[in-house]
Structure formats: C-alpha cells, structure tokens
Amino acid sequence: MVDLVHDDTGATLTLADPLPLDSGRSLDGVRIAFRTYGTLNAAKDNAILLCHALTGDQHVASPHPATGKPGWWVRMVGPGKPIDTDRFHVICSNVIGSCMGSSGPAALAPEGRPYAMRFPVITIRDMVRAQVALLDALGIDTLHAVVGGSMGGMQALSWAANFGERVKAALVIASTSRHSAQNIAFHELGRQAIMADPQWNGGDYYAETGTDPRPDPRKVGPESGLAVARMAAHITYLSEQGLTEKFGRRLQDREAKTFGFDADFQVESYLRYQGLAFTDRFDANSYLYITRAMDYFDLAEEHGGRLSDAFAGTKTRFCLVSFDTDWLYPTSESRRIAHALNAAGAPVSFVELSAPFGHDSFLLDVPALDRVVGGFL
Amino acid sequence: MTRLRPDLAVIADHVAPGSRVLDIGCGDGDLMAALRDRRGVDARGLEIDAEKVATCVSRGLSVVQGDANADLGFYGDGSFDYAILSQTLQTTRRPDLILDELLRIGRRAFVSFPNFAHWRVRASLMFGGRMPVTRLLPVTWYETPNIHHVTIDDFAALARGRGMTIERRWFLNGDRLTGAAAANLRAEYAVFLLSR
C-alpha cells in the first residue's frame, strides 16, 4: 500500500518502512514531498530525476509556494526546453533534512513535537535512499537520467555509484566528488552564525502548535544567524568578476559615504537583502543538517579510497559540466571525476563552460549549458 | 551524412568494427560519429576546445575536455584498441612522447599529419624564401599552432627509432590516395598505422 497524498503544490509520500541511514540510525514515517512534470510513458522508461541544491526544492518549474517566485530551473525544464517535458517525465523531490514538505528537523517526530536537533544527521547517500524509496513507490525501476547541479550533482554521483543499475545516464553540473577543506570551512562559518544566534536555543525554537512542516510564517528562530550564513554562502556562489560588474564600489541610494555602518555599498545592501529574504523560506536547522550532509560527502572514501572504484563496472553514461568562474566547486573537481570515470571505463563527457556568474552559472542564462544538457539527454 | 575529411575517411575504413577507440583532438566528433554509426565502435574523445566538446556532447558522443599534452597520462595502459591522433601531432609540445603515449593507451595508433617535405612546401621555401602557407598549412608562421613541422621520412624515422612497427601507411593528395613512390616529395599528407 502506498501512502500518497496530492495537493495543489505537488504530492507527498509517507514511507511505510523505516529508512536506514549511514549513521546507523533509521528514520520512521519518512515523508517525501515531490513534484512531477510531463507524462510517464507506458514502459516507464522516460523518467528523469532532478536533484536540487542545498537550499533548493521540488518546485523546479512552478512558482514557489512561500515566495511566489518562478521555479529555480524554469529556464531548463518545460515543453521544448533542454529537459523537455514533452519527452520526459521529470520528478523532483525535496531532500530529507530540508523544510519544503519532506522529513527534516522542523517536521514532527512521532510523539508530536518537532524533531529539532533530535533529527538524525543524514548524508547525501541517505537523501538518495529516500529518492530510491520514492521511485519504488512510483513503480519506476530505471531512470532515463539523474540530473543535478551543486549538491544535486553530488546526489547524481551517489545515485550512479550506489544504484548504478537503475540509472542510464548521470548529468552532474558544477559539483564535486567530495567537500574540500575550504568548502567545509565556509559551511562551518554558516553553522556557527546560526548557533551563535541566541534565538537558536539549541535548535529548539519551533512554535509549539505547528503541524505544517514548512517554515513558520511567524518568523521565529535564529533569523539573524541564518541571514548571516546565507550572506557568506551567497558570496561563494558568485565570482569576483560578477560582483565587480554588478556592484563595483557603487553606493546604495546615497551620494557619499555615511561614516557609519549602514549598508553604504550596493553590495552590502544586496547581501543583506539576500540574507533576509532567505529566512522567509528556509529553516535554520535544515541549513545545519544539509550543510553537514554535504561536508560528509566523499564518494571515494565510501568506496575504499579510490574514486574510480565507486564506478567500477558502471554502465551509466556520464556528463560533467563545470564553469570557469566557479571557485566553490572548480573545474579541477569535475576533471578529477572525469578521469576516475575514464579509469573505470565509463562513457564520460566533460566540458568546462565559460560563464561570468561563478557557481550560480548552472542556474542562470548560459546557452552553451542548454546545448550540452539537451544534447546529452 | 557529411563527407569525412580524407585522412579521417582512411582511418574510418580501417578501424576494426566493434573496437574501442580514443580519438585525441576529436574536434566536432565527425570521425567518432562515423565510427559509431558505421562500424559499431565504442568511441571516446579528448578535445581542448569547449565549444567543440559541447558540439560532441550534443551529438551523443562521449568527449572529455582536455589537453593531449597534459591529460593522456590519465588513460590506462592498453585501455583502447586504437588511439587516433589526426592532424594534431605537429601541434604538440613533445611529439615523440605523445607517440609513446598513443601506443601505451592503444594497442594500435593511427596518426595523420601534413607533410612538410611536399614539393609545394619545398618550392615555397626554395624560391620564395618564406615560410610556406599552403592549403594544409594555411596559417602564417607567427600564428600557426603547428610548432613541430614534420615530414613523412622524419615521422617514419621517429617511429622506427622508438621501436614501433609501421603496419600500414597511406599517402594523400587532396582527397585522393597516391602511391608510395617519392611520397615524401609528392604527398600532401600521410596516415600511419603503428603498433608495438
């Protein structure tokens, strides 16, 4: 029996069986919120799983239910677009640990109170296990492709390494096979900003009466800490060139410096806005859990220390894309994966595209990316 | 289907069906696509130009962006039946080392290159006193990517000197095959099939 509930922003599956986790713990009553686009064919072989990034969600090509903004990959996914919903049945599920309807720290534990920090620490592979359970429930045995950028790319790699027989192709954009010391350092900065906020309160800041697992609209919790975390992270998503072109040293709505600590510069004002807007749609504890999962990610470590062993005997086709201005997950990381896949004899393509937007290039207008994505699929 | 460049056509006709091929400097993937479609070959490519890699990927080919001078070391010994290097040898930093790499990675190697001893090149130097600009060497000396010009006799000597076997060779003028007699003078370019 499949416990599947549809509403106007997608559907939610509740797993009957506990989900085993890398930590050795397991999670009961896991909820997986997801959306689909396009039609599943009779042979059930035209499904593409899209994996979202750290603060992404399942609303790929539909307005965000909290902010009303267009879906995060609406330029890539739709009828006649590179991920063509006239051809493919596109599925995107909110990762576990997140806060857009899937089980995470803001969700209610069996005894009726939010998990908060009692939620188990999860890994990228645990997120993938939840997606596997979703596909099982949907009766989809094999994916035409798994596609993801950034943390979504980590999931795509984890899919290919752990469930390769169910994935015909993996498209990994602006991603990495492991988090570097620098990556971990930036995440730790964000986590400490959240935990240093007195409102964080050991993670126990949820309103007592909430039953909706999405962020509480009354804005409780470590908003300032989460905003700072987002500001720091946002810098890593952009290139220096991009920031300079967009803001330079221009002042914000004023003729001269104020000799104070207001947002004199446009770049300050922009970052403050980004930080604040983020708190409207994201749960601080989810930010802690998902950044932790990314930091723990090291695909080679999971497979005895050799990355090529993660893909031994794989039949999956791979395509890796990096961007020349991405210093968060630079080209060298994608190239490392490409070489490991070559060593494993896998059919692999790799290309570094030129785009001025840094890590965020995968979400923005890069026509060459459209060509690669459409062509590969 | 578009017609293959003549040296690529020669290679395409002589790759064993169903084999595994690495095309180094594969460009837009014309040869790889032909090998895949006509001979059921499992073809992989290496190409330095991102736009060309993107074109290959959009044709459904498996191509890695990389530099033949730096990235061949990542391919395992004997991991391909053939390594192919077409019209690229003369642009590499160390052609001798590249040749070794080809026959480490592939059990056999196809190499094609423009012949710098063709009579037109010789005439240009002898009578014009200038570096030749010909149909196959169309770029002036200061802009050309061809940093190691080579003749047919030079290439044969290098291959033999490194203990390689020249299994076959083809000489071409335009899109026509030409005989082996005085090939070093008469052929515009050549294709060699090498093994150890």
Boltz contact constraints between the chains, C-beta under 6 A:
constraints:
  - contact:
      token1: [A, 338]
      token2: [B, 64]
      max_distance: 6.0
  - contact:
      token1: [A, 339]
      token2: [B, 74]
      max_distance: 6.0
  - contact:
      token1: [A, 343]
      token2: [B, 76]
      max_distance: 6.0
  - contact:
      token1: [A, 347]
      token2: [B, 62]
      max_distance: 6.0
  - contact:
      token1: [A, 348]
      token2: [B, 62]
      max_distance: 6.0
  - contact:
      token1: [A, 349]
      token2: [B, 57]
      max_distance: 6.0
  - contact:
      token1: [A, 349]
      token2: [B, 62]
      max_distance: 6.0
  - contact:
      token1: [A, 349]
      token2: [B, 63]
      max_distance: 6.0
  - contact:
      token1: [A, 350]
      token2: [B, 64]
      max_distance: 6.0
  - contact:
      token1: [A, 350]
      token2: [B, 65]
      max_distance: 6.0
  - contact:
      token1: [A, 351]
      token2: [B, 50]
      max_distance: 6.0
  - contact:
      token1: [A, 351]
      token2: [B, 53]
      max_distance: 6.0
  - contact:
      token1: [A, 351]
      token2: [B, 54]
      max_distance: 6.0
  - contact:
      token1: [A, 351]
      token2: [B, 65]
      max_distance: 6.0
  - contact:
      token1: [A, 352]
      token2: [B, 50]
      max_distance: 6.0
  - contact:
      token1: [A, 352]
      token2: [B, 65]
      max_distance: 6.0
  - contact:
      token1: [A, 368]
      token2: [B, 54]
      max_distance: 6.0
  - contact:
      token1: [A, 371]
      token2: [B, 54]
      max_distance: 6.0
  - contact:
      token1: [A, 371]
      token2: [B, 58]
      max_distance: 6.0
  - contact:
      token1: [A, 372]
      token2: [B, 54]
      max_distance: 6.0
  - contact:
      token1: [A, 372]
      token2: [B, 57]
      max_distance: 6.0
  - contact:
      token1: [A, 375]
      token2: [B, 57]
      max_distance: 6.0
  - contact:
      token1: [A, 375]
      token2: [B, 58]
      max_distance: 6.0
  - contact:
      token1: [A, 376]
      token2: [B, 57]
      max_distance: 6.0
